Amino acid sequence: MKLNGTGRRLVIKDGGWPTFSADGMRLFFHSKRQGNWGIWRVNLDGSGLVRVTPQEIEAYTPRAAGHWLVAAVERGEHRQIDLVDPVNGHTTDLTTDPTDHWNPAITPDGRLALYNKVTPGLTTPNVDVWGAPPDTVTGLLRVDGVFPAFSPDGKQLALNGNGFSGLDVMSTGGSERRTVYSGTSRIFAPTWSPQGDRIAFTQGATFAGPEAQVDIATVRPDGSDYRRVTSNSGNNSFPAFSPDGKQLVFRSTRDGAKNLYIMNSDGTGARRLTNGKWTDTMPDWSPTGEWIAFASDRDGEFELWLVYPDGSKLHKLFGHGGLNTHPRFSPDGQWVVFTSQRAGYSAEEISLPHQFQPYGELFVIRVDGGGLTRLTHNGFEDGTPAWGRSWAHNASAR
């Protein structure tokens, strides 16, 4: 299209990351065609489609300047930056370090290539303080792990790290990190009791079907007194304590579909909260005790819903714009932080290495449905948020 936005027309379908040739008459782009990713060339009128890089090489994100072309290529376990001959597709390695390199650019004179790189041996901090939009929250904390959960006094975090292999506890500053429980199955979605004496979590396969055996267990913050509170009742996960700590709301397939249930914190007295042939999941119980927030695909894509603990007042809080998941209440129960796809993508998924769900950005919304505010904006996944009870911080795991 022209610089003023007029004259827009389709050149070719299923392509991305376009860059002009030296004469401005062609485009180089990446596309997954013929079974794998490669760099292609096409005339501006859509004719003359040709694959530039060899069929056996996975290549992405081309950038051209003059008679030079650079791209990221897959070599072994890592992405490297290659110089590509735009005529015959011959590639020359520019990087060989055993780490990932991506999204190259090239100076107009073709003398320098620029790119992103993972520093070999880099140690990710347990807690990293991030900025936040003005007048929204005090600050954002990014943690090295997933599913962070604040202790009631705000001084500790429970979370899952190292590939869901264990339950970790550390200070909110990132010190004194220790694994308090590990097992033979995956561990995820911890939640702290309001009294601070127990942590509930899920054991079993992630993203498993209704027939999978997945259970909920609790343990003391020091790892002692392990108790499994569900058994032989299908796929049970995502527990959240009631404000008095006497009950847990959770997702279960014990009656078929993935719906919500409430049980006593020792696993007795389970009762059904929602009922339908859809998925209701990721519940959180408001600190005021009034609402339970959850994600549901009952209307198609996952959206946010609210319901009273007795099953009444069920209604949609927020939806549309793609997936909306992982709702968590603020300490006063007046806001919900969640992960959403509604902001689209800040970068093409293939352009970033090892991104499981790169659509995720964090938003907050009031329980009355107003005040929608975006908290994060980047090309990576920001998900599984938690809201600190004492800090008024959000912690997002990426």
KEVOTOR-828265 format. One line per 3 residues: number of its first residue (from 1); their letters; for each residue z, y, x of N, C-alpha, C. Coordinates in steps of 0.2 Angstrom, whole numbers, plus 5000, padded with zeros to 4 digits. Layout:
# KEVOTOR-828265
NUM = a = Z:Y:X:Z:Y:X:Z:Y:X ~ ...
# end
This chain:
# KEVOTOR-828265
1 = mkl = 5000:4994:5004:5000:5000:5000:5000:5006:5004 ~ 4998:5012:5001:4999:5018:5005:5006:5021:5006 ~ 5007:5026:5010:5013:5028:5012:5017:5031:5006
4 = ngt = 5013:5033:5001:5016:5036:4995:5017:5031:4990 ~ 5016:5025:4991:5017:5019:4987:5012:5017:4982 ~ 5006:5021:4982:5000:5019:4978:4996:5014:4981
7 = grr = 4991:5012:4978:4986:5007:4980:4989:5001:4982 ~ 4995:4999:4979:4998:4992:4981:4993:4986:4979 ~ 4992:4981:4983:4988:4976:4981:4991:4969:4985
10 = lvi = 4990:4964:4982:4991:4957:4985:4986:4956:4991 ~ 4989:4954:4997:4984:4952:5002:4984:4944:5002 ~ 4990:4941:5002:4990:4934:5002:4997:4931:4999
13 = kdg = 4997:4926:4996:5004:4923:4993:5008:4919:4999 ~ 5014:4918:4998:5018:4914:5002:5018:4916:5009 ~ 5019:4923:5010:5020:4925:5017:5025:4930:5018
16 = gwp = 5028:4931:5024:5033:4935:5025:5033:4938:5032 ~ 5037:4944:5033:5038:4947:5040:5031:4949:5043 ~ 5027:4953:5039:5020:4955:5041:5021:4960:5047
19 = tfs = 5016:4960:5051:5015:4965:5056:5007:4966:5058 ~ 5005:4972:5059:4998:4974:5060:4996:4972:5066 ~ 4989:4970:5067:4986:4968:5073:4984:4975:5076
22 = adg = 4982:4975:5082:4981:4981:5086:4976:4986:5083 ~ 4971:4983:5080:4965:4987:5076:4967:4989:5069 ~ 4973:4986:5067:4975:4988:5060:4971:4985:5055
25 = mrl = 4967:4980:5056:4963:4977:5051:4965:4970:5049 ~ 4970:4967:5052:4973:4961:5051:4981:4961:5051 ~ 4983:4956:5048:4991:4955:5047:4992:4948:5051
28 = ffh = 4998:4949:5055:5001:4942:5057:5007:4942:5052 ~ 5009:4936:5050:5015:4934:5046:5017:4927:5047 ~ 5023:4926:5045:5025:4919:5045:5025:4916:5038
31 = skr = 5024:4909:5038:5024:4906:5032:5025:4898:5033 ~ 5028:4895:5028:5029:4888:5028:5023:4885:5025 ~ 5018:4883:5028:5012:4880:5026:5010:4873:5030
34 = qgn = 5007:4869:5027:5005:4862:5030:5012:4859:5033 ~ 5017:4860:5030:5023:4856:5031:5028:4859:5036 ~ 5026:4865:5039:5032:4868:5043:5030:4875:5044
37 = wgi = 5035:4879:5047:5034:4886:5048:5029:4888:5054 ~ 5025:4893:5053:5021:4895:5059:5019:4902:5058 ~ 5016:4905:5063:5013:4912:5063:5006:4911:5061
40 = wrv = 5004:4915:5056:4997:4915:5053:4994:4922:5054 ~ 4987:4923:5053:4983:4929:5053:4979:4929:5047 ~ 4978:4935:5044:4974:4936:5039:4971:4943:5039
43 = nld = 4965:4943:5036:4962:4950:5036:4965:4954:5030 ~ 4965:4960:5030:4968:4964:5025:4965:4963:5018 ~ 4959:4960:5017:4956:4959:5011:4958:4952:5009
46 = gsg = 4962:4948:5012:4964:4942:5011:4960:4936:5013 ~ 4955:4938:5017:4950:4933:5020:4952:4931:5027 ~ 4949:4926:5029:4950:4924:5036:4957:4921:5038
49 = lvr = 4960:4918:5034:4967:4915:5035:4966:4910:5041 ~ 4970:4911:5046:4970:4906:5052:4977:4905:5054 ~ 4979:4899:5056:4985:4898:5059:4985:4900:5066
52 = vtp = 4990:4904:5069:4990:4906:5076:4993:4901:5080 ~ 5000:4899:5079:5004:4895:5083:5002:4888:5081 ~ 5003:4884:5086:5001:4876:5086:5005:4873:5080
55 = qei = 5002:4868:5077:5005:4865:5071:5012:4862:5072 ~ 5013:4860:5078:5019:4856:5080:5025:4861:5082 ~ 5024:4867:5082:5029:4872:5084:5031:4876:5077
58 = eay = 5038:4876:5076:5041:4880:5071:5042:4887:5074 ~ 5038:4892:5070:5039:4898:5073:5040:4903:5067 ~ 5043:4909:5068:5045:4914:5063:5045:4921:5066
61 = tpr = 5045:4925:5061:5047:4933:5063:5042:4936:5068 ~ 5036:4936:5067:5031:4939:5072:5032:4946:5072 ~ 5031:4949:5078:5030:4956:5079:5024:4958:5084
64 = aag = 5020:4962:5082:5014:4964:5087:5014:4971:5089 ~ 5012:4972:5095:5011:4979:5098:5005:4978:5103 ~ 5000:4982:5101:4994:4982:5106:4991:4975:5105
67 = hwl = 4990:4972:5111:4987:4965:5111:4992:4960:5112 ~ 4998:4962:5111:5004:4957:5112:5007:4955:5105 ~ 5010:4949:5105:5013:4946:5099:5019:4942:5102
70 = vaa = 5025:4943:5099:5031:4939:5100:5033:4936:5094 ~ 5037:4931:5095:5040:4927:5089:5046:4923:5091 ~ 5050:4921:5086:5055:4916:5087:5052:4909:5086
73 = ver = 5054:4904:5090:5052:4898:5090:5057:4893:5090 ~ 5057:4887:5087:5062:4882:5087:5061:4877:5093 ~ 5065:4877:5098:5065:4873:5103:5071:4869:5104
76 = geh = 5071:4862:5103:5077:4858:5103:5082:4861:5097 ~ 5088:4862:5099:5093:4864:5094:5094:4872:5093 ~ 5090:4876:5097:5090:4883:5097:5084:4886:5096
79 = rqi = 5084:4893:5094:5078:4897:5093:5077:4901:5100 ~ 5071:4901:5102:5069:4905:5108:5064:4910:5106 ~ 5063:4915:5111:5058:4920:5110:5052:4918:5114
82 = dlv = 5046:4918:5111:5040:4917:5115:5035:4922:5114 ~ 5031:4923:5119:5025:4927:5119:5020:4923:5117 ~ 5016:4926:5112:5011:4922:5108:5004:4925:5110
85 = dpv = 4999:4921:5112:4992:4924:5113:4989:4924:5105 ~ 4988:4930:5103:4986:4931:5096:4979:4928:5095 ~ 4975:4926:5100:4968:4923:5099:4969:4916:5099
88 = ngh = 4972:4913:5104:4972:4906:5105:4978:4902:5103 ~ 4983:4906:5102:4990:4904:5100:4994:4901:5105 ~ 4992:4901:5112:4996:4899:5117:5002:4903:5118
91 = ttd = 5008:4899:5119:5015:4902:5119:5018:4901:5126 ~ 5021:4907:5128:5025:4907:5134:5032:4909:5133 ~ 5037:4905:5135:5044:4906:5134:5046:4912:5138
94 = ltt = 5049:4916:5134:5053:4922:5137:5060:4921:5137 ~ 5063:4917:5133:5070:4915:5134:5071:4908:5134 ~ 5076:4905:5138:5077:4898:5138:5085:4896:5138
97 = dpt = 5089:4901:5137:5096:4900:5137:5098:4895:5131 ~ 5103:4891:5132:5105:4886:5127:5109:4890:5122 ~ 5106:4894:5118:5109:4898:5113:5104:4901:5108
100 = dhw = 5105:4903:5102:5100:4906:5098:5098:4913:5099 ~ 5091:4914:5099:5088:4921:5099:5084:4922:5093 ~ 5084:4928:5090:5080:4928:5084:5078:4936:5083
103 = npa = 5073:4936:5078:5070:4943:5076:5068:4947:5082 ~ 5063:4945:5086:5061:4949:5091:5057:4955:5089 ~ 5057:4960:5093:5052:4966:5092:5049:4967:5099
106 = itp = 5044:4972:5100:5040:4973:5106:5039:4980:5106 ~ 5040:4983:5112:5038:4990:5113:5030:4992:5112 ~ 5029:4998:5111:5021:4999:5110:5017:4997:5116
109 = dgr = 5020:4998:5122:5016:4997:5128:5016:4989:5129 ~ 5019:4985:5126:5020:4978:5127:5023:4976:5133 ~ 5027:4980:5136:5031:4979:5142:5038:4976:5141
112 = lal = 5041:4977:5135:5048:4975:5134:5048:4971:5127 ~ 5052:4966:5127:5053:4963:5121:5061:4964:5119 ~ 5062:4965:5113:5069:4966:5111:5071:4960:5106
115 = ynk = 5077:4958:5106:5079:4953:5101:5086:4952:5100 ~ 5089:4948:5095:5096:4947:5094:5097:4940:5098 ~ 5103:4940:5100:5105:4934:5104:5113:4932:5103
118 = vtp = 5114:4926:5102:5121:4923:5101:5124:4923:5108 ~ 5129:4926:5110:5132:4926:5117:5135:4919:5118 ~ 5132:4915:5123:5135:4909:5125:5142:4909:5126
121 = glt = 5146:4904:5123:5153:4904:5124:5157:4909:5121 ~ 5154:4913:5116:5158:4918:5113:5163:4915:5108 ~ 5169:4918:5109:5174:4916:5104:5175:4920:5098
124 = tpn = 5174:4918:5092:5175:4922:5086:5182:4923:5085 ~ 5184:4930:5084:5191:4931:5083:5194:4928:5076 ~ 5200:4926:5076:5202:4923:5069:5202:4928:5064
127 = vdv = 5203:4935:5065:5203:4940:5060:5199:4946:5063 ~ 5195:4949:5060:5191:4954:5062:5191:4960:5057 ~ 5193:4966:5059:5194:4971:5054:5187:4974:5053
130 = wga = 5185:4975:5047:5179:4978:5045:5180:4985:5041 ~ 5175:4989:5041:5175:4995:5037:5174:4993:5030 ~ 5175:4998:5026:5174:4997:5019:5171:5003:5016
133 = ppd = 5168:5003:5010:5165:5009:5007:5171:5014:5005 ~ 5170:5020:5006:5175:5025:5005:5178:5025:4998 ~ 5184:5026:4997:5187:5026:4990:5187:5020:4986
136 = tvt = 5187:5014:4990:5187:5007:4986:5193:5003:4988 ~ 5193:5001:4994:5199:4997:4996:5202:5000:5003 ~ 5208:4998:5005:5210:5000:5011:5206:4998:5017
139 = gll = 5204:4992:5016:5200:4989:5022:5198:4982:5020 ~ 5193:4979:5024:5191:4972:5024:5192:4968:5030 ~ 5195:4962:5029:5196:4958:5035:5191:4952:5034
142 = rvd = 5187:4951:5040:5183:4945:5040:5187:4940:5044 ~ 5187:4933:5042:5191:4928:5045:5186:4923:5048 ~ 5189:4919:5053:5185:4914:5056:5187:4907:5052
145 = gvf = 5183:4906:5047:5184:4901:5042:5182:4902:5035 ~ 5184:4898:5031:5181:4899:5024:5187:4898:5019 ~ 5187:4900:5013:5192:4900:5008:5199:4903:5010
148 = paf = 5199:4909:5013:5206:4912:5015:5210:4913:5008 ~ 5216:4912:5009:5221:4913:5004:5227:4916:5007 ~ 5229:4922:5004:5235:4926:5006:5242:4922:5004
151 = spd = 5247:4922:5008:5253:4920:5006:5256:4926:5001 ~ 5261:4925:4997:5264:4930:4992:5266:4936:4996 ~ 5269:4935:5002:5271:4941:5005:5266:4945:5009
154 = gkq = 5260:4942:5009:5254:4945:5013:5255:4944:5021 ~ 5259:4940:5023:5260:4940:5030:5256:4934:5033 ~ 5254:4929:5029:5250:4923:5032:5244:4922:5028
157 = lal = 5239:4919:5031:5233:4916:5028:5233:4909:5028 ~ 5231:4905:5023:5229:4898:5023:5221:4899:5023 ~ 5218:4894:5026:5211:4894:5026:5208:4887:5029
160 = ngn = 5202:4886:5028:5198:4880:5031:5194:4882:5037 ~ 5195:4879:5042:5191:4880:5048:5188:4874:5051 ~ 5184:4874:5056:5181:4869:5060:5177:4864:5055
163 = gfs = 5173:4866:5051:5169:4862:5047:5173:4858:5041 ~ 5177:4862:5038:5181:4859:5033:5186:4853:5035 ~ 5187:4852:5041:5191:4847:5044:5198:4847:5043
166 = gld = 5201:4853:5041:5208:4854:5041:5210:4860:5037 ~ 5217:4860:5036:5220:4866:5033:5224:4870:5038 ~ 5222:4876:5039:5225:4880:5044:5229:4885:5041
169 = vms = 5234:4888:5045:5239:4893:5043:5239:4898:5049 ~ 5239:4904:5048:5240:4909:5053:5242:4916:5050 ~ 5244:4920:5055:5246:4927:5052:5240:4931:5050
172 = tgg = 5241:4936:5046:5236:4940:5044:5233:4944:5049 ~ 5236:4944:5055:5233:4947:5061:5229:4943:5065 ~ 5230:4936:5063:5226:4931:5067:5229:4927:5072
175 = ser = 5236:4929:5073:5240:4925:5078:5243:4919:5075 ~ 5245:4914:5080:5249:4908:5078:5245:4904:5073 ~ 5239:4903:5074:5235:4899:5070:5236:4892:5072
178 = rtv = 5237:4888:5067:5239:4881:5068:5236:4877:5062 ~ 5234:4870:5063:5232:4866:5058:5238:4862:5055 ~ 5239:4863:5049:5245:4860:5046:5244:4854:5043
181 = ysg = 5237:4852:5041:5235:4846:5038:5228:4844:5039 ~ 5227:4838:5041:5220:4836:5041:5219:4829:5039 ~ 5213:4827:5037:5213:4820:5034:5206:4817:5036
184 = tsr = 5204:4812:5033:5198:4809:5034:5192:4812:5030 ~ 5194:4815:5025:5189:4818:5020:5189:4826:5021 ~ 5184:4829:5018:5184:4837:5019:5190:4840:5015
187 = ifa = 5192:4846:5017:5197:4849:5014:5195:4856:5013 ~ 5196:4859:5007:5193:4866:5005:5197:4869:4999 ~ 5196:4875:4999:5199:4879:4993:5206:4879:4992
190 = ptw = 5210:4881:4998:5217:4881:4997:5219:4887:4993 ~ 5225:4887:4990:5228:4892:4986:5236:4892:4987 ~ 5239:4897:4988:5246:4898:4989:5250:4898:4983
193 = spq = 5256:4895:4982:5260:4895:4976:5263:4902:4976 ~ 5265:4905:4971:5268:4912:4970:5275:4912:4974 ~ 5278:4907:4974:5284:4906:4978:5284:4905:4986
196 = gdr = 5277:4904:4988:5276:4903:4995:5278:4897:4998 ~ 5281:4892:4994:5283:4886:4996:5278:4880:4997 ~ 5272:4881:4993:5267:4875:4994:5260:4878:4994
199 = iaf = 5256:4875:4997:5249:4876:4997:5245:4870:4993 ~ 5241:4872:4988:5237:4867:4985:5230:4868:4988 ~ 5226:4862:4988:5220:4862:4991:5216:4856:4988
202 = tqg = 5209:4856:4990:5205:4850:4988:5203:4846:4993 ~ 5203:4839:4992:5201:4834:4997:5195:4830:4994 ~ 5190:4830:4998:5184:4826:4996:5177:4830:4998
205 = atf = 5172:4827:4995:5165:4830:4997:5164:4836:4993 ~ 5161:4841:4997:5159:4847:4994:5152:4847:4990 ~ 5151:4851:4985:5145:4850:4981:5143:4843:4979
208 = agp = 5149:4840:4977:5148:4833:4975:5146:4833:4967 ~ 5144:4827:4965:5142:4826:4958:5148:4824:4954 ~ 5148:4824:4947:5153:4822:4943:5156:4816:4944
211 = eaq = 5152:4811:4947:5155:4804:4948:5159:4804:4955 ~ 5159:4809:4959:5163:4808:4965:5170:4808:4964 ~ 5174:4805:4969:5181:4805:4969:5183:4811:4973
214 = vdi = 5185:4816:4970:5188:4822:4974:5195:4824:4971 ~ 5200:4825:4975:5207:4826:4972:5210:4832:4975 ~ 5215:4834:4971:5219:4840:4973:5226:4837:4976
217 = atv = 5228:4841:4981:5234:4839:4984:5238:4845:4986 ~ 5245:4845:4987:5249:4850:4989:5253:4848:4995 ~ 5255:4853:4999:5258:4852:5005:5262:4859:5007
220 = rpd = 5268:4858:5010:5272:4864:5012:5268:4868:5018 ~ 5269:4874:5019:5266:4878:5024:5266:4876:5031 ~ 5271:4871:5032:5272:4869:5039:5269:4862:5039
223 = gsd = 5266:4860:5034:5262:4853:5034:5266:4847:5032 ~ 5272:4848:5030:5276:4843:5028:5276:4842:5020 ~ 5278:4836:5018:5279:4834:5011:5272:4834:5007
226 = yrr = 5267:4831:5010:5261:4830:5007:5261:4826:5000 ~ 5258:4829:4995:5258:4826:4989:5251:4826:4986 ~ 5248:4821:4983:5242:4821:4980:5243:4821:4972
229 = vts = 5241:4826:4969:5243:4827:4962:5237:4825:4957 ~ 5231:4823:4959:5226:4820:4955:5224:4813:4958 ~ 5222:4808:4954:5220:4802:4957:5216:4798:4952
232 = nsg = 5210:4795:4954:5206:4791:4950:5204:4795:4944 ~ 5203:4801:4944:5201:4805:4938:5195:4809:4939 ~ 5190:4807:4944:5184:4811:4945:5184:4816:4950
235 = nns = 5180:4821:4949:5179:4826:4954:5184:4832:4952 ~ 5189:4833:4955:5194:4838:4954:5195:4843:4960 ~ 5194:4849:4959:5194:4854:4964:5196:4861:4962
238 = fpa = 5196:4866:4967:5197:4873:4966:5204:4874:4962 ~ 5209:4872:4964:5216:4873:4961:5218:4881:4961 ~ 5221:4883:4956:5224:4890:4957:5231:4890:4953
241 = fsp = 5236:4892:4956:5243:4892:4953:5243:4897:4947 ~ 5248:4896:4942:5250:4901:4937:5255:4905:4941 ~ 5256:4911:4938:5261:4916:4941:5268:4913:4942
244 = dgk = 5270:4909:4938:5277:4906:4939:5277:4900:4944 ~ 5271:4898:4946:5270:4892:4950:5271:4885:4947 ~ 5272:4885:4940:5273:4879:4937:5267:4875:4935
247 = qlv = 5261:4878:4935:5255:4875:4933:5249:4877:4938 ~ 5244:4872:4937:5238:4873:4941:5232:4873:4936 ~ 5228:4878:4937:5221:4878:4933:5216:4875:4938
250 = frs = 5212:4871:4936:5207:4867:4941:5201:4865:4937 ~ 5196:4863:4941:5190:4860:4939:5190:4853:4939 ~ 5188:4849:4934:5188:4842:4934:5182:4839:4930
253 = trd = 5180:4833:4932:5175:4829:4928:5178:4823:4925 ~ 5184:4823:4924:5188:4817:4921:5185:4815:4914 ~ 5182:4820:4910:5179:4819:4904:5171:4819:4904
256 = gak = 5168:4820:4910:5161:4820:4910:5159:4826:4914 ~ 5158:4832:4911:5155:4838:4914:5161:4841:4918 ~ 5158:4846:4922:5163:4850:4926:5166:4855:4922
259 = nly = 5172:4854:4919:5175:4859:4915:5182:4861:4918 ~ 5186:4866:4915:5192:4868:4917:5198:4864:4914 ~ 5203:4863:4917:5209:4860:4915:5215:4863:4917
262 = imn = 5221:4863:4914:5227:4865:4916:5232:4859:4917 ~ 5236:4859:4922:5241:4853:4923:5247:4856:4926 ~ 5253:4853:4925:5259:4854:4929:5257:4854:4936
265 = sdg = 5261:4857:4940:5260:4858:4947:5261:4851:4951 ~ 5264:4846:4947:5265:4840:4950:5260:4835:4948 ~ 5255:4837:4944:5249:4833:4942:5250:4830:4935
268 = tga = 5256:4831:4932:5257:4828:4925:5254:4833:4920 ~ 5254:4831:4913:5252:4835:4908:5246:4839:4908 ~ 5240:4836:4910:5234:4839:4911:5231:4840:4903
271 = rrl = 5228:4846:4902:5225:4847:4896:5219:4851:4897 ~ 5214:4850:4893:5207:4853:4894:5207:4861:4892 ~ 5204:4865:4896:5204:4872:4894:5197:4874:4892
274 = tng = 5192:4871:4895:5185:4873:4892:5181:4866:4891 ~ 5176:4867:4887:5172:4860:4885:5165:4862:4884 ~ 5161:4858:4888:5154:4859:4887:5150:4855:4892
277 = kwt = 5143:4854:4891:5139:4851:4896:5136:4855:4901 ~ 5140:4859:4904:5138:4863:4909:5144:4863:4915 ~ 5143:4868:4920:5148:4868:4925:5153:4874:4924
280 = dtm = 5159:4873:4923:5164:4879:4924:5168:4877:4930 ~ 5169:4882:4935:5172:4881:4941:5175:4887:4944 ~ 5178:4886:4950:5181:4891:4954:5186:4896:4950
283 = pdw = 5191:4893:4946:5195:4897:4942:5200:4901:4947 ~ 5203:4906:4944:5208:4910:4947:5213:4913:4941 ~ 5219:4912:4942:5224:4914:4937:5227:4921:4939
286 = spt = 5226:4926:4934:5228:4932:4935:5236:4933:4937 ~ 5238:4937:4942:5245:4938:4943:5249:4940:4937 ~ 5246:4943:4932:5249:4945:4926:5250:4939:4921
289 = gew = 5246:4934:4922:5247:4928:4918:5242:4929:4912 ~ 5239:4934:4911:5235:4935:4905:5228:4932:4905 ~ 5225:4932:4911:5218:4929:4911:5217:4924:4916
292 = iaf = 5212:4920:4915:5209:4915:4920:5202:4917:4921 ~ 5200:4919:4927:5193:4920:4928:5190:4914:4931 ~ 5183:4913:4930:5180:4907:4933:5172:4909:4933
295 = asd = 5169:4905:4936:5161:4905:4936:5159:4899:4932 ~ 5153:4901:4928:5150:4896:4924:5143:4897:4923 ~ 5139:4891:4923:5132:4892:4922:5130:4890:4915
298 = rdg = 5135:4891:4910:5133:4889:4903:5128:4893:4900 ~ 5126:4899:4903:5120:4903:4900:5114:4903:4905 ~ 5114:4898:4910:5109:4897:4914:5111:4898:4921
301 = efe = 5111:4904:4924:5114:4905:4931:5121:4906:4931 ~ 5125:4905:4937:5132:4906:4937:5134:4913:4936 ~ 5138:4914:4931:5141:4921:4929:5148:4921:4929
304 = lwl = 5152:4926:4928:5159:4927:4928:5161:4927:4921 ~ 5166:4923:4920:5169:4923:4913:5177:4924:4913 ~ 5180:4926:4908:5187:4926:4907:5189:4922:4901
307 = vyp = 5195:4920:4901:5198:4916:4896:5206:4916:4896 ~ 5209:4916:4890:5216:4916:4890:5218:4909:4892 ~ 5224:4908:4895:5227:4901:4897:5227:4896:4891
310 = dgs = 5227:4899:4885:5228:4895:4879:5221:4893:4876 ~ 5215:4895:4880:5208:4894:4878:5205:4899:4873 ~ 5209:4904:4871:5206:4909:4867:5203:4915:4871
313 = klh = 5200:4920:4867:5197:4926:4870:5192:4924:4876 ~ 5189:4919:4875:5184:4917:4880:5178:4922:4880 ~ 5176:4925:4885:5170:4930:4885:5168:4931:4892
316 = klf = 5161:4933:4892:5158:4934:4899:5160:4941:4902 ~ 5163:4941:4908:5165:4947:4911:5159:4950:4915 ~ 5154:4946:4918:5149:4949:4922:5143:4944:4923
319 = ghg = 5137:4946:4923:5132:4941:4924:5125:4945:4926 ~ 5120:4941:4926:5113:4943:4927:5113:4944:4935 ~ 5106:4945:4937:5105:4946:4944:5106:4941:4949
322 = gln = 5106:4934:4947:5107:4929:4951:5114:4926:4951 ~ 5116:4922:4956:5122:4919:4956:5128:4924:4957 ~ 5133:4923:4953:5139:4927:4953:5145:4921:4953
325 = thp = 5149:4921:4959:5154:4916:4960:5160:4918:4963 ~ 5165:4913:4964:5171:4914:4968:5175:4920:4966 ~ 5177:4921:4959:5181:4927:4957:5188:4926:4959
328 = rfs = 5191:4932:4961:5198:4932:4963:5201:4938:4961 ~ 5207:4938:4958:5210:4944:4955:5213:4948:4960 ~ 5214:4955:4959:5218:4959:4963:5225:4958:4962
331 = pdg = 5230:4961:4966:5237:4959:4965:5239:4962:4958 ~ 5236:4967:4956:5239:4970:4949:5235:4967:4943 ~ 5230:4962:4945:5227:4959:4939:5222:4963:4936
334 = qwv = 5220:4969:4938:5216:4974:4935:5208:4973:4938 ~ 5207:4970:4943:5201:4970:4946:5199:4962:4948 ~ 5193:4961:4949:5191:4954:4951:5186:4956:4957
337 = vft = 5187:4952:4963:5182:4952:4968:5178:4946:4968 ~ 5172:4946:4969:5167:4940:4968:5161:4941:4973 ~ 5158:4935:4974:5152:4935:4978:5146:4935:4973
340 = sqr = 5141:4939:4975:5135:4939:4970:5128:4940:4974 ~ 5123:4937:4970:5116:4937:4973:5113:4944:4970 ~ 5116:4948:4966:5113:4953:4962:5110:4958:4967
343 = agy = 5112:4959:4973:5109:4964:4978:5103:4961:4982 ~ 5101:4955:4980:5095:4952:4983:5096:4950:4990 ~ 5092:4951:4994:5092:4948:5001:5091:4954:5006
346 = sae = 5095:4955:5011:5095:4960:5016:5090:4958:5021 ~ 5088:4952:5022:5083:4949:5026:5081:4942:5024 ~ 5075:4940:5026:5072:4934:5023:5077:4928:5026
349 = eis = 5078:4923:5022:5083:4918:5024:5081:4915:5031 ~ 5074:4913:5032:5072:4910:5038:5073:4914:5044 ~ 5074:4921:5043:5074:4925:5049:5081:4925:5053
352 = lph = 5086:4922:5049:5093:4922:5052:5095:4914:5053 ~ 5097:4912:5059:5098:4905:5060:5105:4903:5057 ~ 5105:4897:5054:5111:4894:5052:5114:4898:5046
355 = qfq = 5110:4900:5042:5113:4904:5036:5113:4899:5030 ~ 5118:4897:5027:5119:4892:5022:5117:4896:5015 ~ 5120:4901:5014:5119:4905:5008:5118:4913:5009
358 = pyg = 5113:4915:5012:5113:4922:5015:5112:4927:5009 ~ 5112:4925:5003:5112:4930:4998:5119:4933:4997 ~ 5124:4931:4999:5131:4933:4997:5133:4939:4999
361 = elf = 5135:4944:4994:5138:4950:4996:5144:4951:4991 ~ 5149:4955:4993:5155:4955:4989:5155:4961:4985 ~ 5157:4961:4979:5158:4966:4974:5165:4966:4971
364 = vir = 5167:4971:4968:5173:4971:4963:5171:4974:4957 ~ 5175:4972:4952:5174:4974:4945:5180:4974:4941 ~ 5181:4979:4937:5188:4979:4933:5187:4973:4927
367 = vdg = 5193:4971:4925:5193:4966:4920:5190:4968:4913 ~ 5190:4975:4912:5186:4977:4906:5179:4977:4907 ~ 5176:4975:4913:5169:4975:4914:5166:4982:4917
370 = ggl = 5170:4987:4919:5168:4993:4922:5169:4993:4929 ~ 5167:4999:4932:5169:5000:4939:5165:4996:4944 ~ 5160:4993:4943:5156:4988:4947:5155:4992:4954
373 = trl = 5157:4989:4960:5157:4992:4966:5155:4987:4971 ~ 5150:4989:4975:5148:4984:4981:5152:4986:4987 ~ 5154:4980:4990:5159:4981:4996:5155:4979:5003
376 = thn = 5150:4975:5003:5147:4973:5009:5139:4973:5008 ~ 5136:4974:5014:5129:4975:5014:5126:4972:5021 ~ 5124:4966:5021:5121:4963:5027:5117:4957:5026
379 = gfe = 5114:4954:5031:5110:4949:5030:5113:4942:5030 ~ 5120:4942:5031:5123:4936:5031:5127:4934:5025 ~ 5130:4928:5025:5134:4926:5019:5141:4929:5019
382 = dgt = 5143:4933:5014:5149:4935:5013:5152:4932:5007 ~ 5157:4927:5008:5159:4923:5002:5166:4921:5002 ~ 5168:4917:4997:5175:4915:4996:5180:4920:4998
385 = paw = 5180:4926:4994:5185:4931:4995:5192:4930:4993 ~ 5196:4933:4995:5203:4933:4993:5206:4940:4993 ~ 5211:4942:4989:5213:4949:4989:5221:4948:4991
388 = grs = 5222:4952:4996:5229:4952:4999:5234:4955:4994 ~ 5239:4951:4992:5244:4954:4987:5248:4960:4990 ~ 5250:4960:4996:5254:4966:4999:5249:4971:5003
391 = wah = 5244:4968:5005:5240:4973:5010:5235:4977:5006 ~ 5233:4975:5000:5227:4978:4997:5221:4978:5001 ~ 5220:4972:5005:5215:4971:5009:5211:4965:5005
394 = nas = 5204:4965:5006:5200:4959:5004:5199:4955:5011 ~ 5199:4949:5010:5197:4945:5016:5191:4941:5014 ~ 5185:4942:5018:5179:4938:5016:5178:4933:5022
397 = ar = 5176:4927:5020:5174:4922:5025:5167:4922:5026 ~ 5164:4921:5031:5157:4921:5032:5155:4916:5036
# end
